[in-house]
Amino acid sequence: MATFEFMLPYYGDVAMMQAAVRSILAQTDPDFRLTVVDDGKEPDVPGWFAALGDERVTYLRNERNLGITRNFQKCVDLSTADHVVIMGCDDLLHPHYLETVRGILRDNPGLGMVQPGVEVIDGDGVVTAGLADNVKDRLYAPTVKGRRLMGGEQLAASVLRGNWLYFPSICWRGDALREVNFRDEYSVIQDLALVVDLLERGEQMMVDNTTVVFQYRRHAVSESSVQAFSGTRFAEAERYFNAVADRMDARGWPKAARAARFRSASRLHALTMLPGALRRRQTGGAKVLVRHALTGGQRHEA
C-alpha cells in the first residue's frame, strides 16, 4: 500500500481540476494514491475519471453539497496513508514534488509537516508575485536558506503574526492530521488553526526553499466577492485570534500570544479590503474592516 496520499477536495472549474490531476499523475515518483472528493454536479466529471484507467486514482462524488470546510474534513477522514497532501483543485505540482518531499521525510523521520518550495501563478497559469505574496515573503516569512526546521512558540508566533504558509502545498504526517482535524467553528481561517493546533501538540515543520515544486494559484479578488468585502472573514479571524491568544498565554508562549493579539497581517489585509467595501456601499462590512484593522494588540475581555 502506498505510504503517500494526495487528497483533492473538488468544486468549481473542470479544466483546472483536470490539470491538477494530470500534474499529480506526472510525478517522477509513482508510489502514491489520489482520492478526489467531488462536491459538485458537473455531468462529465465522473466519466473523465473513469476513462483515466489508473488504479491509483479513486473518485467519489458527494450525494449532497458539503461546503468547503466539511469537504476538506471528509478528505482528512478518508485518508489512510502515512503522509497526506490536501491539494487545491486548481493548483499544480511540479513533476518532482513527491520525490523532493519524500527525500525530506527520509532525512527527517517523524516530521509533522513539510512546507516545500512554492511559486505563485495567476488564473492563466502565469508565474506572478502580487501584493499579497510580496507581503508574505518580505514581511512575514522567515529567512530560509535551503532548509530550516521550525516548531513550538517560534513558528506559532511567526504564522500568527502573518500566515506565510501555502496550505495546499504542505505535506502532513497522516496520523497527526487525523487526530487534530479541522475546527468546525471556522470556515476561512481553518488552515491556520490546524497548524497552530499541531504546534501545540509538539509537531515540527521543515521549511524547504531548495527548489520550487508546487504552483499555488492566486486568483484576483473579484468585486463581486461578497465575503471579501462584507467583513465576514475578518469577524471570524478576530474571534479566532482572540481565542488563540488566550490559549498561548495559558501555554506560556507570550510571543505567540502577542502576535495573535496584534495580528498585523490580518489587520493590513482588512485595510486593503476597505476601499472595495466602500465602493460597493457595504457599510456594515466597512465597519467590521475598520474595527478589525484598528483593534489589534488589545487583550480580549470575555
NUGU-313958 format. One line per 5 residues: number of its first residue (from 0); for each residue x, y, z of C-alpha. Coordinates in pm, whole numbers, m for minus. Last residue first. Example, Ala and Ser with C-alpha at 12.3 -4.5 7.8 and 13.67 -1.06 7.14 Angstrom:
1> 1367:m106:714; 1230:m450:780
% end
This chain:
301> m1481:3785:2777; m1227:4066:2764; m979:4045:2479; m639:4194:2540; m571:4468:2289
296> m295:4447:2031; m516:4469:1726; m825:4693:1746; m774:4926:1449; m779:4696:1145
291> m1052:4471:1280; m1271:4768:1368; m1218:4925:1027; m1299:4600:846; m1612:4538:1056
286> m1733:4894:989; m1668:4854:617; m1870:4532:614; m2168:4708:769; m2144:4993:522
281> m2121:4774:214; m2154:5064:m28; m1979:4865:m303; m1717:5136:m337; m1683:5145:42
276> m1626:4768:61; m1369:4790:m216; m1183:5071:m39; m1179:4868:288; m1030:4545:150
271> m669:4667:169; m730:4778:529; m860:4433:623; m545:4275:480; m330:4503:696
266> m525:4393:1003; m480:4026:911; m108:4077:858; m62:4257:1191; m242:4009:1415
261> m157:4224:1726; m344:3989:1959; m217:3677:1787; 144:3803:1777; 125:3896:2146
256> 3:3546:2236; 277:3387:2023; 542:3592:2200; 389:3505:2539; 401:3125:2491
251> 332:3007:2846; 57:2763:2747; m212:2973:2918; m92:3281:2732; m99:3092:2402
246> m453:2975:2473; m568:3332:2546; m414:3447:2219; m588:3157:2041; m932:3281:2145
241> m873:3646:2049; m714:3544:1720; m1003:3314:1631; m1280:3564:1702; m1096:3835:1512
236> m1047:3599:1217; m1416:3513:1210; m1513:3882:1207; m1245:3927:941; m1395:3664:712
231> m1741:3819:737; m1621:4174:664; m1866:4215:376; m1587:4294:130; m1421:3959:68
226> m1732:3760:160; m1942:3922:m110; m1700:3855:m392; m1847:4052:m684; m1555:4294:m694
221> m1344:3987:m758; m1022:3920:m571; m768:3808:m831; m697:3435:m822; m378:3304:m666
216> m290:2955:m788; m16:2786:m589; 243:2609:m803; 446:2348:m616; 797:2201:m651
211> 1025:2503:m629; 1375:2405:m514; 1599:2448:m211; 1344:2654:m21; 1239:2389:231
206> 1055:2465:554; 1055:2158:779; 772:2169:1029; 754:2042:1385; 479:1880:1592
201> 469:1939:1969; 95:1911:2023; 66:2290:2042; 234:2303:1702; m39:2076:1564
196> m313:2307:1692; m129:2606:1543; m119:2438:1200; m488:2344:1213; m596:2694:1318
191> m402:2847:1029; m583:2619:782; m922:2677:949; m912:3054:893; m1195:3070:642
186> m1472:2835:757; m1414:2821:1132; m1635:2672:1406; m1588:2315:1287; m1215:2312:1371
181> m1024:2100:1122; m871:1767:1224; m632:1704:1517; m607:1322:1529; m631:1278:1152
176> m353:1527:1083; m121:1371:1341; m176:1021:1200; m121:1135:842; 203:1327:876
171> 119:1633:670; 265:1751:338; 201:2120:279; 137:2253:m71; m235:2318:m20
166> m161:2531:293; 82:2781:145; 236:2923:463; 303:3293:518; 32:3336:781
161> 123:3671:935; 183:3741:1305; 4:3419:1391; 233:3232:1150; 552:3361:1314
156> 432:3338:1674; 337:2973:1624; 670:2902:1449; 881:3030:1739; 638:2906:2005
151> 691:2544:1905; 828:2446:1566; 1079:2514:1292; 1336:2312:1097; 1500:2517:822
146> 1605:2403:475; 1795:2574:196; 1842:2932:302; 1532:3026:498; 1463:3372:635
141> 1124:3366:799; 810:3464:604; 633:3768:743; 740:4097:586; 913:4015:259
136> 762:3682:156; 407:3727:280; 391:4093:179; 517:4006:m169; 259:3727:m178
131> m34:3954:m101; 87:4233:m331; 120:4014:m637; 408:3797:m749; 328:3609:m1069
126> 404:3288:m1256; 149:3260:m1538; m107:2980:m1507; m393:3183:m1655; m566:3235:m1319
121> m239:3356:m1168; 60:3154:m1054; 251:3161:m725; 573:2970:m668; 625:2727:m381
116> 921:2542:m226; 817:2277:23; 638:2321:358; 673:1983:533; 464:1898:837
111> 458:1658:1132; 813:1534:1089; 870:1185:1228; 1166:1093:1010; 1389:1380:895
106> 1620:1261:613; 1356:1025:473; 1093:1294:516; 1299:1544:317; 1359:1285:43
101> 986:1207:31; 917:1576:m17; 1155:1604:m313; 1040:1289:m493; 679:1385:m430
96> 716:1731:m583; 944:1617:m869; 689:1653:m1150; 598:2010:m1048; 258:2010:m886
91> m32:2234:m985; m310:2418:m800; m672:2448:m913; m816:2161:m709; m617:2268:m403
86> m416:1985:m252; m473:1817:79; m136:1635:97; m107:1326:318; 172:1117:468
81> 143:779:640; m163:699:431; m521:645:550; m716:946:425; m1094:925:423
76> m1139:1134:739; m900:1402:615; m1082:1425:283; m1414:1443:468; m1272:1734:668
71> m1191:1919:348; m1546:1852:228; m1679:1980:559; m1479:2302:535; m1555:2378:170
66> m1926:2306:151; m2096:1970:193; m2301:1958:m127; m2516:1647:m137; m2456:1291:m253
61> m2085:1362:m253; m1896:1230:m557; m1601:994:m514; m1308:924:m748; m1022:693:m652
56> m699:708:m852; m405:469:m807; m575:215:m1034; m536:447:m1331; m791:388:m1609
51> m822:758:m1679; m1153:698:m1858; m1339:651:m1530; m1210:990:m1415; m1346:1164:m1725
46> m1677:978:m1694; m1727:1104:m1338; m1652:1465:m1447; m1890:1493:m1742; m2203:1600:m1553
41> m2061:1874:m1327; m2251:1819:m1002; m2024:1949:m727; m1861:1836:m403; m1626:1590:m574
36> m1389:1406:m341; m1081:1304:m540; m852:1041:m391; m500:1002:m530; m266:725:m419
31> 112:730:m428; 425:543:m541; 484:685:m890; 787:902:m800; 855:1111:m1114
26> 509:1261:m1065; 301:1304:m1382; m17:1164:m1221; m23:1456:m980; 19:1715:m1256
21> m258:1543:m1453; m491:1574:m1155; m424:1947:m1120; m479:1999:m1493; m810:1814:m1467
16> m914:2036:m1176; m824:2347:m1375; m1031:2226:m1671; m1333:2143:m1454; m1358:2478:m1273
11> m1553:2450:m950; m1559:2205:m661; m1302:1942:m570; m1142:1823:m249; m823:1652:m372
6> m649:1417:m128; m298:1314:m236; m170:1013:m48; 175:880:33; 260:550:202
1> 131:345:m91; 0:0:0
% end
